[in-house]
Amino acid sequence: MGKAPANESSVHDVASVDELENDDVSVLDVDGEQIAVFELDGEYFAMSNVCPHQGGPLGQGRVENGCVYCPWHGWQFDIETGEHVQGDDAVPTYETFVTDGRVYVRK
């Protein structure tokens, strides 16, 4: 029997496609880190759930024009890159993919 590829340990099943319908978000613990997984127009994006400004929960923020807005102070982060729209801060982002109706995050 062969060993699983080393990077397979970093793949996490986070939700079904149905659970993330209609521009929904899911926040979950992945290896001890809170990660927000967003569905936007049929695409999936994952980023840290913690705003670098004061720790606001990004998964509770609104998504508009390709940005996630922190619900505490309105900081805006690009949903694809995690970069702060008006500054040098950024939040970590993670690769997402869909297999057999399940959304996965590679961390």
TIZA-350468 format. One line per field, with one value per residue: x, y, z of N, C-alpha, C, O in turn; residue in one letter. Coordinates in Angstrom, 2 decimals, padded with zeros to 5 digits. Layout:
<nodes>
nu = (X:...)
nv = (Y:...)
nw = (Z:...)
cau = (X:...)
cav = (Y:...)
caw = (Z:...)
cu = (X:...)
cv = (Y:...)
cw = (Z:...)
ou = (X:...)
ov = (Y:...)
ow = (Z:...)
res = (A:...)
</nodes>
This chain:
<nodes>
nu = (000.83:000.60:001.79:-000.20:-000.15:002.00:000.82:-001.85:-002.65:-003.23:-005.65:-008.99:-012.28:-014.93:-017.63:-020.84:-021.78:-024.42:-024.77:-023.52:-024.90:-026.31:-024.73:-023.67:-021.95:-019.57:-018.15:-015.43:-013.38:-010.15:-007.49:-007.06:-007.40:-009.64:-011.54:-013.11:-015.37:-016.50:-019.23:-019.65:-021.39:-021.28:-018.62:-015.96:-014.36:-011.78:-010.68:-008.80:-010.73:-010.31:-009.99:-007.20:-007.10:-008.62:-009.36:-011.91:-014.76:-014.57:-016.19:-018.73:-019.15:-020.26:-020.31:-019.29:-018.94:-016.66:-015.26:-014.70:-016.20:-015.24:-017.27:-016.99:-015.44:-015.47:-013.28:-011.94:-011.40:-009.95:-011.66:-010.44:-007.60:-007.09:-005.98:-005.85:-007.92:-007.28:-004.76:-001.72:-002.17:-003.19:-005.18:-004.71:-005.31:-006.85:-006.62:-009.44:-011.56:-013.90:-015.24:-017.18:-019.54:-018.76:-017.11:-013.78:-010.91:-007.59:-005.02)
nv = (-001.18:002.22:005.43:008.27:011.31:013.93:016.48:015.91:015.81:018.38:019.00:019.81:018.83:020.91:021.71:020.95:021.61:022.43:023.47:025.89:027.56:030.34:032.74:032.31:031.82:029.92:029.30:027.75:025.59:024.90:022.99:024.34:026.99:029.61:029.67:031.34:030.42:031.31:031.48:032.74:033.72:031.08:030.39:029.51:030.72:031.07:032.33:033.61:033.98:036.12:039.50:041.60:044.07:044.53:042.00:041.29:039.29:038.13:036.41:037.12:039.41:041.49:040.67:042.32:043.64:042.04:042.15:041.46:042.76:043.80:043.31:044.86:047.30:047.94:047.41:046.48:043.59:041.99:039.37:037.30:037.58:038.38:040.78:043.97:046.58:049.30:049.54:048.14:045.78:042.32:039.33:035.84:033.69:030.80:027.96:026.69:023.97:021.90:018.70:015.99:017.24:018.35:020.90:021.78:022.84:023.77:023.81)
nw = (000.00:-000.87:000.35:001.23:-000.65:000.54:000.71:001.03:003.67:004.20:003.13:003.55:004.11:003.98:003.63:002.13:-001.28:-001.36:001.20:001.04:-000.68:-002.55:-002.11:000.45:003.62:005.46:008.57:009.98:012.00:011.13:011.54:013.99:013.31:012.61:009.75:007.11:004.67:001.61:-000.69:-003.82:-006.48:-007.53:-007.21:-004.94:-002.04:000.37:003.47:006.26:009.20:010.78:011.21:010.66:011.86:014.38:015.10:014.22:013.14:010.06:008.59:009.28:007.99:005.23:001.72:-001.07:-004.29:-004.83:-002.46:001.02:003.83:006.97:009.78:012.06:011.78:009.13:007.44:004.29:002.36:-000.39:-001.86:-003.23:-003.01:-000.41:000.26:001.85:000.87:001.08:002.22:003.65:004.95:005.13:004.89:005.40:002.62:001.14:-001.00:-002.72:-003.72:-005.54:-005.24:-006.11:-005.15:-002.76:-000.87:-000.60:001.30:000.93:003.09)
cau = (000.00:001.39:001.45:-000.92:000.75:002.23:-000.09:-003.21:-002.99:-003.64:-006.92:-010.06:-013.66:-015.52:-019.08:-021.40:-022.13:-025.75:-024.67:-022.96:-025.64:-026.88:-023.79:-023.60:-020.61:-019.44:-016.94:-015.08:-012.04:-009.28:-006.18:-006.97:-007.59:-010.98:-011.50:-014.40:-015.49:-017.57:-019.71:-020.02:-021.67:-020.86:-017.21:-015.70:-013.18:-011.52:-009.70:-008.85:-011.93:-009.89:-009.51:-005.96:-007.26:-008.92:-009.84:-013.32:-015.10:-014.83:-017.27:-020.00:-019.22:-020.93:-019.47:-019.80:-017.95:-015.43:-014.58:-015.32:-016.15:-015.25:-018.48:-016.69:-014.97:-015.60:-012.10:-012.29:-010.38:-010.23:-012.08:-009.52:-006.20:-007.00:-005.32:-006.66:-008.12:-006.71:-003.57:-000.73:-002.55:-003.85:-005.52:-004.35:-006.33:-006.57:-007.18:-010.66:-011.97:-015.11:-015.21:-018.36:-020.51:-018.19:-016.15:-012.55:-009.93:-006.21:-004.33)
cav = (000.00:003.44:006.51:009.40:012.44:014.76:017.61:015.47:016.10:019.77:019.16:019.68:018.84:021.94:021.85:020.53:022.72:022.87:024.27:027.20:028.16:031.69:033.71:032.02:031.68:028.97:029.52:026.50:025.43:024.04:022.91:025.33:028.34:029.90:030.01:031.66:029.92:032.07:031.14:033.97:033.46:029.74:030.17:029.37:031.42:030.83:033.22:033.65:034.64:037.15:040.76:041.99:045.35:044.29:040.64:041.12:038.04:038.42:035.57:037.78:040.62:041.39:040.55:043.25:044.05:041.25:042.41:041.10:043.90:043.43:043.88:045.74:048.63:048.15:047.15:045.72:042.67:041.34:038.00:036.35:037.71:038.70:042.07:045.10:047.43:050.63:049.51:047.09:044.56:041.26:038.12:034.65:033.05:029.38:027.36:025.89:023.20:021.10:017.33:015.20:018.04:018.81:022.00:021.50:023.91:023.29:024.68)
caw = (000.00:-000.93:001.26:000.64:-000.90:001.72:000.80:001.31:005.06:004.30:002.46:004.53:003.64:004.84:003.50:000.85:-002.16:-000.95:002.43:000.72:-001.79:-002.44:-001.53:001.87:004.19:006.55:009.35:010.63:012.55:010.34:012.21:015.05:012.79:012.10:008.32:006.50:003.30:000.96:-002.03:-004.52:-007.90:-007.91:-006.91:-003.51:-001.58:001.79:004.08:007.72:009.70:011.73:010.64:011.32:012.55:015.80:015.30:013.85:012.44:008.65:008.11:009.58:007.19:003.93:000.54:-002.07:-005.30:-004.72:-001.18:002.29:004.73:008.38:010.38:013.19:011.41:007.70:006.63:003.10:001.89:-001.65:-001.55:-003.86:-002.58:001.01:000.46:002.30:-000.29:001.26:003.06:003.47:005.66:004.36:005.63:004.62:001.81:000.92:-002.21:-002.56:-004.89:-005.35:-005.73:-005.74:-004.40:-001.48:-000.97:000.15:001.47:001.09:004.05)
cu = (000.88:000.92:000.67:000.07:000.84:001.22:-001.53:-003.60:-003.46:-004.96:-008.04:-011.42:-014.41:-017.04:-019.54:-021.71:-023.48:-025.70:-024.16:-023.64:-026.00:-025.98:-023.66:-022.14:-020.66:-018.12:-016.65:-013.65:-011.27:-007.90:-006.00:-007.11:-009.01:-010.86:-012.93:-014.37:-016.73:-017.93:-020.17:-020.17:-021.12:-019.38:-017.02:-014.36:-013.02:-010.44:-009.82:-010.11:-011.59:-009.33:-008.24:-006.06:-007.49:-009.58:-011.30:-013.55:-015.49:-015.98:-018.65:-020.17:-019.93:-019.88:-020.11:-018.67:-016.61:-014.65:-015.40:-015.12:-016.20:-016.47:-018.19:-016.34:-014.93:-014.36:-012.48:-011.11:-010.84:-010.53:-011.14:-008.12:-006.03:-006.37:-006.31:-006.73:-007.40:-005.44:-002.68:-001.11:-003.20:-004.22:-005.12:-005.55:-005.89:-007.25:-008.44:-010.89:-013.17:-014.90:-016.44:-019.32:-020.04:-017.17:-014.98:-011.67:-008.58:-005.48:-002.93)
cv = (001.24:004.47:007.58:010.52:013.34:015.89:017.20:015.77:017.54:020.04:018.86:019.80:019.81:022.06:021.20:021.77:023.29:023.76:025.68:027.86:029.61:032.67:033.54:031.91:030.64:029.27:028.23:026.52:024.45:024.09:024.02:026.77:028.49:030.38:030.24:031.20:030.57:031.45:032.44:033.65:032.12:029.44:030.17:030.01:031.16:031.78:033.11:034.41:035.84:038.37:041.19:043.31:045.16:042.93:040.40:039.85:038.30:037.60:036.14:039.07:040.40:041.26:041.42:043.66:043.33:041.47:041.87:042.30:043.40:044.09:044.86:047.16:048.87:047.95:046.21:044.86:042.03:039.87:036.95:036.39:037.93:040.05:043.14:046.10:048.78:050.63:048.32:045.79:043.56:040.14:036.93:034.13:031.63:028.91:026.59:025.09:022.34:019.74:016.61:015.98:018.53:019.90:021.66:022.74:023.25:024.30:024.18)
cw = (000.00:000.08:000.50:000.37:000.33:001.84:001.09:002.75:005.22:003.59:003.45:003.86:004.55:004.75:002.21:000.03:-001.74:000.29:002.16:-000.47:-001.49:-001.70:-000.02:002.31:005.30:007.26:010.11:011.12:011.68:010.97:013.25:014.59:012.28:010.66:007.84:005.06:002.70:-000.37:-002.65:-006.00:-008.37:-007.71:-005.39:-003.16:-000.09:002.28:005.60:008.13:010.58:011.02:011.39:012.09:014.04:016.03:014.97:013.05:010.98:008.08:008.40:008.77:005.88:002.83:-000.54:-002.99:-005.13:-003.45:-000.02:003.21:006.17:009.04:011.52:012.74:009.90:006.86:005.50:002.64:000.59:-001.38:-002.15:-003.27:-001.09:001.29:000.90:001.17:-000.15:002.10:002.78:004.16:004.71:005.31:004.77:003.84:001.52:-000.35:-001.86:-003.84:-004.52:-005.98:-005.21:-004.84:-003.04:-001.75:-000.05:000.21:001.65:001.97:004.28)
ou = (001.82:-000.19:000.86:001.05:-000.14:000.81:-002.36:-004.79:-004.03:-005.36:-008.05:-011.67:-014.53:-017.67:-018.75:-021.88:-023.67:-026.50:-024.36:-023.02:-026.00:-026.43:-023.56:-021.22:-021.67:-017.10:-017.53:-012.83:-011.69:-007.23:-004.91:-006.97:-009.53:-010.18:-013.84:-013.45:-017.84:-017.07:-020.98:-019.19:-020.56:-018.94:-017.82:-013.38:-014.01:-009.44:-010.80:-010.49:-012.49:-008.33:-008.20:-005.18:-006.68:-010.27:-011.87:-012.65:-016.64:-016.68:-019.64:-021.20:-020.18:-018.74:-021.28:-017.57:-015.55:-013.51:-016.63:-014.00:-017.12:-016.69:-019.08:-016.89:-014.42:-014.36:-013.24:-009.98:-011.97:-009.73:-011.05:-007.51:-004.95:-006.24:-007.44:-005.71:-006.96:-005.10:-002.86:-000.44:-003.68:-003.66:-005.19:-006.68:-004.71:-008.32:-008.50:-010.46:-013.42:-014.43:-016.71:-019.85:-020.83:-016.45:-015.16:-011.68:-008.43:-005.34:-002.18)
ov = (001.32:004.40:007.78:010.65:013.49:016.22:018.06:015.96:017.89:021.20:017.82:020.76:019.57:022.47:020.94:022.86:024.51:024.69:026.57:028.64:030.04:033.35:034.53:031.89:030.50:029.47:027.69:027.34:023.31:025.12:024.59:027.69:027.60:031.37:029.46:031.53:030.41:030.95:033.16:033.34:032.01:028.33:030.74:029.88:031.03:032.02:032.60:035.38:036.51:038.28:041.14:043.62:045.57:042.74:039.40:039.39:038.65:038.07:035.70:039.74:039.27:041.67:041.27:043.98:043.95:041.02:041.83:042.79:042.67:045.28:045.62:048.12:049.89:048.29:045.27:045.34:041.56:039.19:035.84:035.34:037.70:040.43:043.21:046.44:049.34:051.68:047.60:044.78:043.92:040.01:037.00:034.11:031.29:029.40:025.92:025.50:022.09:019.63:016.62:015.43:019.06:019.85:021.30:023.57:022.29:025.47:024.77)
ow = (000.79:000.60:-000.70:001.11:001.06:002.95:001.38:003.03:006.25:003.45:004.11:003.12:005.75:005.73:001.31:000.58:-001.76:000.43:002.99:-001.19:-000.34:-000.77:000.71:001.49:005.99:006.61:010.79:010.72:011.51:010.94:013.36:015.39:011.60:010.37:008.12:004.30:003.19:-001.09:-002.06:-006.68:-009.46:-008.01:-004.66:-003.89:000.63:001.60:006.13:007.48:011.07:010.31:012.62:012.89:014.87:017.02:015.40:012.35:010.71:007.18:007.82:008.86:005.47:002.98:-000.87:-002.54:-005.27:-003.34:-000.07:003.35:006.54:008.86:011.91:013.27:009.44:005.67:005.69:002.54:000.49:-000.73:-001.64:-003.06:-000.54:002.46:000.42:000.57:-001.15:002.65:001.80:003.95:003.64:006.40:003.54:004.35:001.63:-000.72:-000.83:-004.92:-003.35:-007.12:-004.01:-003.87:-002.27:-002.74:001.12:-000.70:002.41:001.62:005.06)
res = (M:G:K:A:P:A:N:E:S:S:V:H:D:V:A:S:V:D:E:L:E:N:D:D:V:S:V:L:D:V:D:G:E:Q:I:A:V:F:E:L:D:G:E:Y:F:A:M:S:N:V:C:P:H:Q:G:G:P:L:G:Q:G:R:V:E:N:G:C:V:Y:C:P:W:H:G:W:Q:F:D:I:E:T:G:E:H:V:Q:G:D:D:A:V:P:T:Y:E:T:F:V:T:D:G:R:V:Y:V:R:K)
</nodes>
